[in-house]
Amino acid sequence: MEQYPAVRFMVQHGAKLAILAGLALPILGLVGVFVAAWHWIWLAAAVVAGIALWFVFKTFAELTHIIADMLLPQ
């Protein structure tokens, strides 16, 4: 896996990055509601979008892990 640094990075850090990606939108929504006086519905939309983003990114990280385990030589 030395030839594929991006795959190695995703295998090692994919789960943590999925959590960070999922939290980014709700944090942005909180900042928007409290600092920029956005309507609260944007916070709710950001939470739903953050959950969806976490799920998509987590799926991508797990698929990368499966591919690395099955196809790449150890």
mmJSON file of the N, C-alpha and C atoms, coordinates in Angstrom:
{"data_MODEL":{"atom_site":{
"group_PDB":["ATOM","ATOM","ATOM","ATOM","ATOM","ATOM","ATOM","ATOM","ATOM","ATOM","ATOM","ATOM","ATOM","ATOM","ATOM","ATOM","ATOM","ATOM","ATOM","ATOM","ATOM","ATOM","ATOM","ATOM","ATOM","ATOM","ATOM","ATOM","ATOM","ATOM","ATOM","ATOM","ATOM","ATOM","ATOM","ATOM","ATOM","ATOM","ATOM","ATOM","ATOM","ATOM","ATOM","ATOM","ATOM","ATOM","ATOM","ATOM","ATOM","ATOM","ATOM","ATOM","ATOM","ATOM","ATOM","ATOM","ATOM","ATOM","ATOM","ATOM","ATOM","ATOM","ATOM","ATOM","ATOM","ATOM","ATOM","ATOM","ATOM","ATOM","ATOM","ATOM","ATOM","ATOM","ATOM","ATOM","ATOM","ATOM","ATOM","ATOM","ATOM","ATOM","ATOM","ATOM","ATOM","ATOM","ATOM","ATOM","ATOM","ATOM","ATOM","ATOM","ATOM","ATOM","ATOM","ATOM","ATOM","ATOM","ATOM","ATOM","ATOM","ATOM","ATOM","ATOM","ATOM","ATOM","ATOM","ATOM","ATOM","ATOM","ATOM","ATOM","ATOM","ATOM","ATOM","ATOM","ATOM","ATOM","ATOM","ATOM","ATOM","ATOM","ATOM","ATOM","ATOM","ATOM","ATOM","ATOM","ATOM","ATOM","ATOM","ATOM","ATOM","ATOM","ATOM","ATOM","ATOM","ATOM","ATOM","ATOM","ATOM","ATOM","ATOM","ATOM","ATOM","ATOM","ATOM","ATOM","ATOM","ATOM","ATOM","ATOM","ATOM","ATOM","ATOM","ATOM","ATOM","ATOM","ATOM","ATOM","ATOM","ATOM","ATOM","ATOM","ATOM","ATOM","ATOM","ATOM","ATOM","ATOM","ATOM","ATOM","ATOM","ATOM","ATOM","ATOM","ATOM","ATOM","ATOM","ATOM","ATOM","ATOM","ATOM","ATOM","ATOM","ATOM","ATOM","ATOM","ATOM","ATOM","ATOM","ATOM","ATOM","ATOM","ATOM","ATOM","ATOM","ATOM","ATOM","ATOM","ATOM","ATOM","ATOM","ATOM","ATOM","ATOM","ATOM","ATOM","ATOM","ATOM","ATOM","ATOM","ATOM","ATOM","ATOM","ATOM","ATOM","ATOM","ATOM","ATOM","ATOM","ATOM"],
"id":[1,2,3,4,5,6,7,8,9,10,11,12,13,14,15,16,17,18,19,20,21,22,23,24,25,26,27,28,29,30,31,32,33,34,35,36,37,38,39,40,41,42,43,44,45,46,47,48,49,50,51,52,53,54,55,56,57,58,59,60,61,62,63,64,65,66,67,68,69,70,71,72,73,74,75,76,77,78,79,80,81,82,83,84,85,86,87,88,89,90,91,92,93,94,95,96,97,98,99,100,101,102,103,104,105,106,107,108,109,110,111,112,113,114,115,116,117,118,119,120,121,122,123,124,125,126,127,128,129,130,131,132,133,134,135,136,137,138,139,140,141,142,143,144,145,146,147,148,149,150,151,152,153,154,155,156,157,158,159,160,161,162,163,164,165,166,167,168,169,170,171,172,173,174,175,176,177,178,179,180,181,182,183,184,185,186,187,188,189,190,191,192,193,194,195,196,197,198,199,200,201,202,203,204,205,206,207,208,209,210,211,212,213,214,215,216,217,218,219,220,221,222],
"type_symbol":["N","C","C","N","C","C","N","C","C","N","C","C","N","C","C","N","C","C","N","C","C","N","C","C","N","C","C","N","C","C","N","C","C","N","C","C","N","C","C","N","C","C","N","C","C","N","C","C","N","C","C","N","C","C","N","C","C","N","C","C","N","C","C","N","C","C","N","C","C","N","C","C","N","C","C","N","C","C","N","C","C","N","C","C","N","C","C","N","C","C","N","C","C","N","C","C","N","C","C","N","C","C","N","C","C","N","C","C","N","C","C","N","C","C","N","C","C","N","C","C","N","C","C","N","C","C","N","C","C","N","C","C","N","C","C","N","C","C","N","C","C","N","C","C","N","C","C","N","C","C","N","C","C","N","C","C","N","C","C","N","C","C","N","C","C","N","C","C","N","C","C","N","C","C","N","C","C","N","C","C","N","C","C","N","C","C","N","C","C","N","C","C","N","C","C","N","C","C","N","C","C","N","C","C","N","C","C","N","C","C","N","C","C","N","C","C","N","C","C","N","C","C"],
"label_atom_id":["N","CA","C","N","CA","C","N","CA","C","N","CA","C","N","CA","C","N","CA","C","N","CA","C","N","CA","C","N","CA","C","N","CA","C","N","CA","C","N","CA","C","N","CA","C","N","CA","C","N","CA","C","N","CA","C","N","CA","C","N","CA","C","N","CA","C","N","CA","C","N","CA","C","N","CA","C","N","CA","C","N","CA","C","N","CA","C","N","CA","C","N","CA","C","N","CA","C","N","CA","C","N","CA","C","N","CA","C","N","CA","C","N","CA","C","N","CA","C","N","CA","C","N","CA","C","N","CA","C","N","CA","C","N","CA","C","N","CA","C","N","CA","C","N","CA","C","N","CA","C","N","CA","C","N","CA","C","N","CA","C","N","CA","C","N","CA","C","N","CA","C","N","CA","C","N","CA","C","N","CA","C","N","CA","C","N","CA","C","N","CA","C","N","CA","C","N","CA","C","N","CA","C","N","CA","C","N","CA","C","N","CA","C","N","CA","C","N","CA","C","N","CA","C","N","CA","C","N","CA","C","N","CA","C","N","CA","C","N","CA","C","N","CA","C","N","CA","C","N","CA","C","N","CA","C","N","CA","C"],
"label_alt_id":[null,null,null,null,null,null,null,null,null,null,null,null,null,null,null,null,null,null,null,null,null,null,null,null,null,null,null,null,null,null,null,null,null,null,null,null,null,null,null,null,null,null,null,null,null,null,null,null,null,null,null,null,null,null,null,null,null,null,null,null,null,null,null,null,null,null,null,null,null,null,null,null,null,null,null,null,null,null,null,null,null,null,null,null,null,null,null,null,null,null,null,null,null,null,null,null,null,null,null,null,null,null,null,null,null,null,null,null,null,null,null,null,null,null,null,null,null,null,null,null,null,null,null,null,null,null,null,null,null,null,null,null,null,null,null,null,null,null,null,null,null,null,null,null,null,null,null,null,null,null,null,null,null,null,null,null,null,null,null,null,null,null,null,null,null,null,null,null,null,null,null,null,null,null,null,null,null,null,null,null,null,null,null,null,null,null,null,null,null,null,null,null,null,null,null,null,null,null,null,null,null,null,null,null,null,null,null,null,null,null,null,null,null,null,null,null,null,null,null,null,null,null],
"label_comp_id":["MET","MET","MET","GLU","GLU","GLU","GLN","GLN","GLN","TYR","TYR","TYR","PRO","PRO","PRO","ALA","ALA","ALA","VAL","VAL","VAL","ARG","ARG","ARG","PHE","PHE","PHE","MET","MET","MET","VAL","VAL","VAL","GLN","GLN","GLN","HIS","HIS","HIS","GLY","GLY","GLY","ALA","ALA","ALA","LYS","LYS","LYS","LEU","LEU","LEU","ALA","ALA","ALA","ILE","ILE","ILE","LEU","LEU","LEU","ALA","ALA","ALA","GLY","GLY","GLY","LEU","LEU","LEU","ALA","ALA","ALA","LEU","LEU","LEU","PRO","PRO","PRO","ILE","ILE","ILE","LEU","LEU","LEU","GLY","GLY","GLY","LEU","LEU","LEU","VAL","VAL","VAL","GLY","GLY","GLY","VAL","VAL","VAL","PHE","PHE","PHE","VAL","VAL","VAL","ALA","ALA","ALA","ALA","ALA","ALA","TRP","TRP","TRP","HIS","HIS","HIS","TRP","TRP","TRP","ILE","ILE","ILE","TRP","TRP","TRP","LEU","LEU","LEU","ALA","ALA","ALA","ALA","ALA","ALA","ALA","ALA","ALA","VAL","VAL","VAL","VAL","VAL","VAL","ALA","ALA","ALA","GLY","GLY","GLY","ILE","ILE","ILE","ALA","ALA","ALA","LEU","LEU","LEU","TRP","TRP","TRP","PHE","PHE","PHE","VAL","VAL","VAL","PHE","PHE","PHE","LYS","LYS","LYS","THR","THR","THR","PHE","PHE","PHE","ALA","ALA","ALA","GLU","GLU","GLU","LEU","LEU","LEU","THR","THR","THR","HIS","HIS","HIS","ILE","ILE","ILE","ILE","ILE","ILE","ALA","ALA","ALA","ASP","ASP","ASP","MET","MET","MET","LEU","LEU","LEU","LEU","LEU","LEU","PRO","PRO","PRO","GLN","GLN","GLN"],
"label_asym_id":["A","A","A","A","A","A","A","A","A","A","A","A","A","A","A","A","A","A","A","A","A","A","A","A","A","A","A","A","A","A","A","A","A","A","A","A","A","A","A","A","A","A","A","A","A","A","A","A","A","A","A","A","A","A","A","A","A","A","A","A","A","A","A","A","A","A","A","A","A","A","A","A","A","A","A","A","A","A","A","A","A","A","A","A","A","A","A","A","A","A","A","A","A","A","A","A","A","A","A","A","A","A","A","A","A","A","A","A","A","A","A","A","A","A","A","A","A","A","A","A","A","A","A","A","A","A","A","A","A","A","A","A","A","A","A","A","A","A","A","A","A","A","A","A","A","A","A","A","A","A","A","A","A","A","A","A","A","A","A","A","A","A","A","A","A","A","A","A","A","A","A","A","A","A","A","A","A","A","A","A","A","A","A","A","A","A","A","A","A","A","A","A","A","A","A","A","A","A","A","A","A","A","A","A","A","A","A","A","A","A","A","A","A","A","A","A","A","A","A","A","A","A"],
"label_entity_id":["1","1","1","1","1","1","1","1","1","1","1","1","1","1","1","1","1","1","1","1","1","1","1","1","1","1","1","1","1","1","1","1","1","1","1","1","1","1","1","1","1","1","1","1","1","1","1","1","1","1","1","1","1","1","1","1","1","1","1","1","1","1","1","1","1","1","1","1","1","1","1","1","1","1","1","1","1","1","1","1","1","1","1","1","1","1","1","1","1","1","1","1","1","1","1","1","1","1","1","1","1","1","1","1","1","1","1","1","1","1","1","1","1","1","1","1","1","1","1","1","1","1","1","1","1","1","1","1","1","1","1","1","1","1","1","1","1","1","1","1","1","1","1","1","1","1","1","1","1","1","1","1","1","1","1","1","1","1","1","1","1","1","1","1","1","1","1","1","1","1","1","1","1","1","1","1","1","1","1","1","1","1","1","1","1","1","1","1","1","1","1","1","1","1","1","1","1","1","1","1","1","1","1","1","1","1","1","1","1","1","1","1","1","1","1","1","1","1","1","1","1","1"],
"label_seq_id":[1,1,1,2,2,2,3,3,3,4,4,4,5,5,5,6,6,6,7,7,7,8,8,8,9,9,9,10,10,10,11,11,11,12,12,12,13,13,13,14,14,14,15,15,15,16,16,16,17,17,17,18,18,18,19,19,19,20,20,20,21,21,21,22,22,22,23,23,23,24,24,24,25,25,25,26,26,26,27,27,27,28,28,28,29,29,29,30,30,30,31,31,31,32,32,32,33,33,33,34,34,34,35,35,35,36,36,36,37,37,37,38,38,38,39,39,39,40,40,40,41,41,41,42,42,42,43,43,43,44,44,44,45,45,45,46,46,46,47,47,47,48,48,48,49,49,49,50,50,50,51,51,51,52,52,52,53,53,53,54,54,54,55,55,55,56,56,56,57,57,57,58,58,58,59,59,59,60,60,60,61,61,61,62,62,62,63,63,63,64,64,64,65,65,65,66,66,66,67,67,67,68,68,68,69,69,69,70,70,70,71,71,71,72,72,72,73,73,73,74,74,74],
"pdbx_PDB_ins_code":[null,null,null,null,null,null,null,null,null,null,null,null,null,null,null,null,null,null,null,null,null,null,null,null,null,null,null,null,null,null,null,null,null,null,null,null,null,null,null,null,null,null,null,null,null,null,null,null,null,null,null,null,null,null,null,null,null,null,null,null,null,null,null,null,null,null,null,null,null,null,null,null,null,null,null,null,null,null,null,null,null,null,null,null,null,null,null,null,null,null,null,null,null,null,null,null,null,null,null,null,null,null,null,null,null,null,null,null,null,null,null,null,null,null,null,null,null,null,null,null,null,null,null,null,null,null,null,null,null,null,null,null,null,null,null,null,null,null,null,null,null,null,null,null,null,null,null,null,null,null,null,null,null,null,null,null,null,null,null,null,null,null,null,null,null,null,null,null,null,null,null,null,null,null,null,null,null,null,null,null,null,null,null,null,null,null,null,null,null,null,null,null,null,null,null,null,null,null,null,null,null,null,null,null,null,null,null,null,null,null,null,null,null,null,null,null,null,null,null,null,null,null],
"Cartn_x":[0.824,0.0,0.866,2.149,3.072,2.907,2.399,2.255,1.007,0.124,-1.16,-1.35,-0.74,-0.833,-2.247,-3.049,-4.418,-5.262,-5.075,-5.804,-5.364,-4.081,-3.571,-4.12,-4.173,-4.704,-6.172,-6.96,-8.387,-8.595,-7.766,-7.899,-7.591,-6.573,-6.169,-7.065,-7.54,-8.226,-9.653,-10.196,-11.502,-12.635,-12.641,-13.73,-13.707,-12.52,-12.412,-12.81,-12.41,-12.775,-14.27,-14.903,-16.355,-17.066,-16.594,-17.186,-16.979,-15.774,-15.51,-16.355,-16.49,-17.311,-18.774,-19.254,-20.638,-20.915,-19.915,-20.103,-19.924,-19.305,-18.997,-20.267,-21.252,-22.471,-23.303,-23.523,-24.248,-23.527,-22.212,-21.464,-21.652,-21.605,-21.856,-23.273,-24.232,-25.61,-25.743,-25.06,-25.087,-24.495,-23.382,-22.76,-23.705,-24.34,-25.262,-26.455,-26.987,-28.158,-27.793,-26.675,-26.351,-25.582,-24.787,-23.985,-24.659,-25.144,-25.696,-27.213,-27.824,-29.272,-30.073,-29.609,-30.37,-31.595,-32.552,-33.745,-33.353,-34.052,-33.698,-33.858,-34.634,-34.828,-33.524,-32.627,-31.328,-30.492,-30.646,-29.943,-30.476,-31.782,-32.368,-31.924,-31.897,-31.44,-29.968,-29.174,-27.746,-27.523,-28.348,-28.224,-28.572,-29.64,-30.028,-28.96,-28.462,-27.419,-26.123,-25.823,-24.628,-24.715,-25.894,-26.087,-25.905,-26.472,-26.325,-24.868,-24.18,-22.777,-21.925,-22.193,-21.473,-21.681,-22.925,-23.22,-22.512,-22.538,-21.882,-20.373,-19.783,-18.339,-17.923,-18.711,-18.419,-18.486,-19.477,-19.598,-18.388,-17.966,-16.79,-15.538,-15.377,-14.215,-14.242,-15.407,-15.505,-15.272,-15.79,-15.534,-14.057,-13.409,-11.975,-11.229,-11.651,-11.024,-11.228,-12.425,-12.703,-11.851,-11.777,-10.98,-9.522,-9.033,-7.63,-7.349,-8.261,-8.058,-8.109,-9.002,-9.239,-8.296,-7.963,-7.257,-5.797,-5.425,-4.048,-3.184,-1.987,-1.101,-0.641,-0.504,-0.091,1.381],
"Cartn_y":[-1.193,0.0,1.254,1.068,2.204,3.052,2.439,3.147,4.019,3.847,4.543,5.323,6.486,7.231,7.707,8.022,8.476,7.343,6.139,4.98,4.675,4.724,4.485,5.518,6.78,7.833,7.582,7.205,6.942,5.725,4.709,3.523,3.883,4.684,5.023,6.067,7.047,8.194,8.406,7.483,7.677,7.862,7.071,7.174,8.529,9.003,10.307,11.451,11.329,12.362,12.379,11.217,11.163,11.919,11.758,12.478,13.983,14.383,15.812,16.394,15.653,16.137,16.247,15.289,15.331,16.448,16.838,17.915,19.314,19.395,20.703,21.504,20.873,21.608,22.03,21.166,21.651,22.788,22.741,23.829,25.117,25.005,26.178,26.705,25.791,26.207,26.909,26.392,27.061,28.463,28.581,29.898,30.839,30.327,31.166,31.615,30.723,31.069,32.089,31.875,32.746,34.004,33.949,35.119,35.932,35.243,35.961,36.083,35.589,35.682,35.01,33.842,33.066,32.496,32.097,31.443,30.06,29.546,28.268,27.088,27.251,26.154,25.801,26.77,26.491,25.589,25.721,24.827,23.408,23.265,21.938,21.323,22.12,21.619,21.229,21.995,21.682,20.383,20.127,18.875,17.684,17.792,16.707,16.503,17.586,17.479,16.939,17.284,16.759,15.258,14.772,13.326,12.626,13.202,12.61,12.63,13.728,13.832,12.843,12.671,11.676,10.28,9.945,8.62,8.369,9.338,9.188,9.058,9.885,9.853,8.573,8.122,6.867,5.685,5.686,4.638,4.637,5.809,5.912,5.389,5.737,5.273,3.754,3.197,1.747,1.021,1.555,0.942,0.998,2.092,2.196,1.149,0.949,-0.055,-1.467,-1.761,-3.079,-3.304,-2.323,-2.451,-2.643,-1.893,-2.018,-3.401,-3.936,-5.27,-6.373,-6.243,-7.346,-7.292,-6.115,-6.02,-5.64,-4.893,-4.441,-5.44,-5.688,-6.607,-6.0,-6.845,-6.358,-6.309],
"Cartn_z":[0.0,0.0,0.0,-0.082,-0.098,-1.365,-2.435,-3.702,-3.741,-2.785,-2.791,-1.484,-1.38,-0.12,0.221,-0.781,-0.503,0.052,-0.485,0.025,1.455,1.698,3.05,4.034,3.606,4.461,4.786,3.768,4.0,4.897,4.749,5.601,7.05,7.269,8.629,9.287,8.522,9.121,8.621,7.851,7.235,8.229,9.302,10.283,11.002,11.341,12.014,11.079,9.82,8.856,8.586,8.641,8.453,9.572,10.786,11.919,11.756,11.381,11.184,10.058,8.971,7.857,8.272,9.061,9.516,10.501,11.27,12.246,11.65,10.494,9.91,9.602,9.003,8.644,9.858,10.852,12.037,12.772,12.803,13.441,12.646,11.315,10.486,10.702,10.852,11.126,12.458,13.488,14.798,14.728,14.046,13.904,13.153,12.12,11.363,12.184,13.002,13.817,14.89,15.58,16.714,16.332,15.289,14.922,13.816,12.785,11.639,11.696,12.76,12.976,11.85,11.423,10.452,11.129,10.344,10.867,11.38,12.401,13.009,12.06,10.998,10.056,9.344,9.212,8.602,9.494,10.79,11.709,11.574,11.475,11.298,9.97,8.928,7.628,7.674,8.41,8.528,9.298,10.302,11.058,10.158,9.407,8.494,7.424,6.856,5.844,6.431,7.683,8.339,8.55,8.922,9.079,7.738,6.683,5.357,4.895,5.149,4.761,5.532,6.834,7.629,7.053,6.721,6.191,4.862,3.965,2.665,2.842,3.67,3.867,4.578,5.547,6.25,5.289,4.4,3.398,2.471,2.038,1.184,1.899,3.157,3.911,4.078,4.347,4.509,3.188,2.095,0.794,0.432,0.743,0.512,1.335,2.561,3.426,2.86,2.389,1.809,0.57,-0.307,-1.521,-1.174,-0.203,0.183,0.763,1.545,2.12,1.074,0.112,-0.83,-2.036,-2.511,-3.783,-3.7,-2.684,-2.618,-1.86,-2.332,-1.599,-0.289,0.692,2.01,2.091],
"occupancy":[1.0,1.0,1.0,1.0,1.0,1.0,1.0,1.0,1.0,1.0,1.0,1.0,1.0,1.0,1.0,1.0,1.0,1.0,1.0,1.0,1.0,1.0,1.0,1.0,1.0,1.0,1.0,1.0,1.0,1.0,1.0,1.0,1.0,1.0,1.0,1.0,1.0,1.0,1.0,1.0,1.0,1.0,1.0,1.0,1.0,1.0,1.0,1.0,1.0,1.0,1.0,1.0,1.0,1.0,1.0,1.0,1.0,1.0,1.0,1.0,1.0,1.0,1.0,1.0,1.0,1.0,1.0,1.0,1.0,1.0,1.0,1.0,1.0,1.0,1.0,1.0,1.0,1.0,1.0,1.0,1.0,1.0,1.0,1.0,1.0,1.0,1.0,1.0,1.0,1.0,1.0,1.0,1.0,1.0,1.0,1.0,1.0,1.0,1.0,1.0,1.0,1.0,1.0,1.0,1.0,1.0,1.0,1.0,1.0,1.0,1.0,1.0,1.0,1.0,1.0,1.0,1.0,1.0,1.0,1.0,1.0,1.0,1.0,1.0,1.0,1.0,1.0,1.0,1.0,1.0,1.0,1.0,1.0,1.0,1.0,1.0,1.0,1.0,1.0,1.0,1.0,1.0,1.0,1.0,1.0,1.0,1.0,1.0,1.0,1.0,1.0,1.0,1.0,1.0,1.0,1.0,1.0,1.0,1.0,1.0,1.0,1.0,1.0,1.0,1.0,1.0,1.0,1.0,1.0,1.0,1.0,1.0,1.0,1.0,1.0,1.0,1.0,1.0,1.0,1.0,1.0,1.0,1.0,1.0,1.0,1.0,1.0,1.0,1.0,1.0,1.0,1.0,1.0,1.0,1.0,1.0,1.0,1.0,1.0,1.0,1.0,1.0,1.0,1.0,1.0,1.0,1.0,1.0,1.0,1.0,1.0,1.0,1.0,1.0,1.0,1.0,1.0,1.0,1.0,1.0,1.0,1.0],
"B_iso_or_equiv":[0.0,0.0,0.0,0.0,0.0,0.0,0.0,0.0,0.0,0.0,0.0,0.0,0.0,0.0,0.0,0.0,0.0,0.0,0.0,0.0,0.0,0.0,0.0,0.0,0.0,0.0,0.0,0.0,0.0,0.0,0.0,0.0,0.0,0.0,0.0,0.0,0.0,0.0,0.0,0.0,0.0,0.0,0.0,0.0,0.0,0.0,0.0,0.0,0.0,0.0,0.0,0.0,0.0,0.0,0.0,0.0,0.0,0.0,0.0,0.0,0.0,0.0,0.0,0.0,0.0,0.0,0.0,0.0,0.0,0.0,0.0,0.0,0.0,0.0,0.0,0.0,0.0,0.0,0.0,0.0,0.0,0.0,0.0,0.0,0.0,0.0,0.0,0.0,0.0,0.0,0.0,0.0,0.0,0.0,0.0,0.0,0.0,0.0,0.0,0.0,0.0,0.0,0.0,0.0,0.0,0.0,0.0,0.0,0.0,0.0,0.0,0.0,0.0,0.0,0.0,0.0,0.0,0.0,0.0,0.0,0.0,0.0,0.0,0.0,0.0,0.0,0.0,0.0,0.0,0.0,0.0,0.0,0.0,0.0,0.0,0.0,0.0,0.0,0.0,0.0,0.0,0.0,0.0,0.0,0.0,0.0,0.0,0.0,0.0,0.0,0.0,0.0,0.0,0.0,0.0,0.0,0.0,0.0,0.0,0.0,0.0,0.0,0.0,0.0,0.0,0.0,0.0,0.0,0.0,0.0,0.0,0.0,0.0,0.0,0.0,0.0,0.0,0.0,0.0,0.0,0.0,0.0,0.0,0.0,0.0,0.0,0.0,0.0,0.0,0.0,0.0,0.0,0.0,0.0,0.0,0.0,0.0,0.0,0.0,0.0,0.0,0.0,0.0,0.0,0.0,0.0,0.0,0.0,0.0,0.0,0.0,0.0,0.0,0.0,0.0,0.0,0.0,0.0,0.0,0.0,0.0,0.0],
"pdbx_formal_charge":[null,null,null,null,null,null,null,null,null,null,null,null,null,null,null,null,null,null,null,null,null,null,null,null,null,null,null,null,null,null,null,null,null,null,null,null,null,null,null,null,null,null,null,null,null,null,null,null,null,null,null,null,null,null,null,null,null,null,null,null,null,null,null,null,null,null,null,null,null,null,null,null,null,null,null,null,null,null,null,null,null,null,null,null,null,null,null,null,null,null,null,null,null,null,null,null,null,null,null,null,null,null,null,null,null,null,null,null,null,null,null,null,null,null,null,null,null,null,null,null,null,null,null,null,null,null,null,null,null,null,null,null,null,null,null,null,null,null,null,null,null,null,null,null,null,null,null,null,null,null,null,null,null,null,null,null,null,null,null,null,null,null,null,null,null,null,null,null,null,null,null,null,null,null,null,null,null,null,null,null,null,null,null,null,null,null,null,null,null,null,null,null,null,null,null,null,null,null,null,null,null,null,null,null,null,null,null,null,null,null,null,null,null,null,null,null,null,null,null,null,null,null],
"auth_seq_id":[1,1,1,2,2,2,3,3,3,4,4,4,5,5,5,6,6,6,7,7,7,8,8,8,9,9,9,10,10,10,11,11,11,12,12,12,13,13,13,14,14,14,15,15,15,16,16,16,17,17,17,18,18,18,19,19,19,20,20,20,21,21,21,22,22,22,23,23,23,24,24,24,25,25,25,26,26,26,27,27,27,28,28,28,29,29,29,30,30,30,31,31,31,32,32,32,33,33,33,34,34,34,35,35,35,36,36,36,37,37,37,38,38,38,39,39,39,40,40,40,41,41,41,42,42,42,43,43,43,44,44,44,45,45,45,46,46,46,47,47,47,48,48,48,49,49,49,50,50,50,51,51,51,52,52,52,53,53,53,54,54,54,55,55,55,56,56,56,57,57,57,58,58,58,59,59,59,60,60,60,61,61,61,62,62,62,63,63,63,64,64,64,65,65,65,66,66,66,67,67,67,68,68,68,69,69,69,70,70,70,71,71,71,72,72,72,73,73,73,74,74,74],
"auth_comp_id":["MET","MET","MET","GLU","GLU","GLU","GLN","GLN","GLN","TYR","TYR","TYR","PRO","PRO","PRO","ALA","ALA","ALA","VAL","VAL","VAL","ARG","ARG","ARG","PHE","PHE","PHE","MET","MET","MET","VAL","VAL","VAL","GLN","GLN","GLN","HIS","HIS","HIS","GLY","GLY","GLY","ALA","ALA","ALA","LYS","LYS","LYS","LEU","LEU","LEU","ALA","ALA","ALA","ILE","ILE","ILE","LEU","LEU","LEU","ALA","ALA","ALA","GLY","GLY","GLY","LEU","LEU","LEU","ALA","ALA","ALA","LEU","LEU","LEU","PRO","PRO","PRO","ILE","ILE","ILE","LEU","LEU","LEU","GLY","GLY","GLY","LEU","LEU","LEU","VAL","VAL","VAL","GLY","GLY","GLY","VAL","VAL","VAL","PHE","PHE","PHE","VAL","VAL","VAL","ALA","ALA","ALA","ALA","ALA","ALA","TRP","TRP","TRP","HIS","HIS","HIS","TRP","TRP","TRP","ILE","ILE","ILE","TRP","TRP","TRP","LEU","LEU","LEU","ALA","ALA","ALA","ALA","ALA","ALA","ALA","ALA","ALA","VAL","VAL","VAL","VAL","VAL","VAL","ALA","ALA","ALA","GLY","GLY","GLY","ILE","ILE","ILE","ALA","ALA","ALA","LEU","LEU","LEU","TRP","TRP","TRP","PHE","PHE","PHE","VAL","VAL","VAL","PHE","PHE","PHE","LYS","LYS","LYS","THR","THR","THR","PHE","PHE","PHE","ALA","ALA","ALA","GLU","GLU","GLU","LEU","LEU","LEU","THR","THR","THR","HIS","HIS","HIS","ILE","ILE","ILE","ILE","ILE","ILE","ALA","ALA","ALA","ASP","ASP","ASP","MET","MET","MET","LEU","LEU","LEU","LEU","LEU","LEU","PRO","PRO","PRO","GLN","GLN","GLN"],
"auth_asym_id":["A","A","A","A","A","A","A","A","A","A","A","A","A","A","A","A","A","A","A","A","A","A","A","A","A","A","A","A","A","A","A","A","A","A","A","A","A","A","A","A","A","A","A","A","A","A","A","A","A","A","A","A","A","A","A","A","A","A","A","A","A","A","A","A","A","A","A","A","A","A","A","A","A","A","A","A","A","A","A","A","A","A","A","A","A","A","A","A","A","A","A","A","A","A","A","A","A","A","A","A","A","A","A","A","A","A","A","A","A","A","A","A","A","A","A","A","A","A","A","A","A","A","A","A","A","A","A","A","A","A","A","A","A","A","A","A","A","A","A","A","A","A","A","A","A","A","A","A","A","A","A","A","A","A","A","A","A","A","A","A","A","A","A","A","A","A","A","A","A","A","A","A","A","A","A","A","A","A","A","A","A","A","A","A","A","A","A","A","A","A","A","A","A","A","A","A","A","A","A","A","A","A","A","A","A","A","A","A","A","A","A","A","A","A","A","A","A","A","A","A","A","A"],
"auth_atom_id":["N","CA","C","N","CA","C","N","CA","C","N","CA","C","N","CA","C","N","CA","C","N","CA","C","N","CA","C","N","CA","C","N","CA","C","N","CA","C","N","CA","C","N","CA","C","N","CA","C","N","CA","C","N","CA","C","N","CA","C","N","CA","C","N","CA","C","N","CA","C","N","CA","C","N","CA","C","N","CA","C","N","CA","C","N","CA","C","N","CA","C","N","CA","C","N","CA","C","N","CA","C","N","CA","C","N","CA","C","N","CA","C","N","CA","C","N","CA","C","N","CA","C","N","CA","C","N","CA","C","N","CA","C","N","CA","C","N","CA","C","N","CA","C","N","CA","C","N","CA","C","N","CA","C","N","CA","C","N","CA","C","N","CA","C","N","CA","C","N","CA","C","N","CA","C","N","CA","C","N","CA","C","N","CA","C","N","CA","C","N","CA","C","N","CA","C","N","CA","C","N","CA","C","N","CA","C","N","CA","C","N","CA","C","N","CA","C","N","CA","C","N","CA","C","N","CA","C","N","CA","C","N","CA","C","N","CA","C","N","CA","C","N","CA","C","N","CA","C","N","CA","C","N","CA","C","N","CA","C"],
"pdbx_PDB_model_num":[1,1,1,1,1,1,1,1,1,1,1,1,1,1,1,1,1,1,1,1,1,1,1,1,1,1,1,1,1,1,1,1,1,1,1,1,1,1,1,1,1,1,1,1,1,1,1,1,1,1,1,1,1,1,1,1,1,1,1,1,1,1,1,1,1,1,1,1,1,1,1,1,1,1,1,1,1,1,1,1,1,1,1,1,1,1,1,1,1,1,1,1,1,1,1,1,1,1,1,1,1,1,1,1,1,1,1,1,1,1,1,1,1,1,1,1,1,1,1,1,1,1,1,1,1,1,1,1,1,1,1,1,1,1,1,1,1,1,1,1,1,1,1,1,1,1,1,1,1,1,1,1,1,1,1,1,1,1,1,1,1,1,1,1,1,1,1,1,1,1,1,1,1,1,1,1,1,1,1,1,1,1,1,1,1,1,1,1,1,1,1,1,1,1,1,1,1,1,1,1,1,1,1,1,1,1,1,1,1,1,1,1,1,1,1,1,1,1,1,1,1,1]
}}}
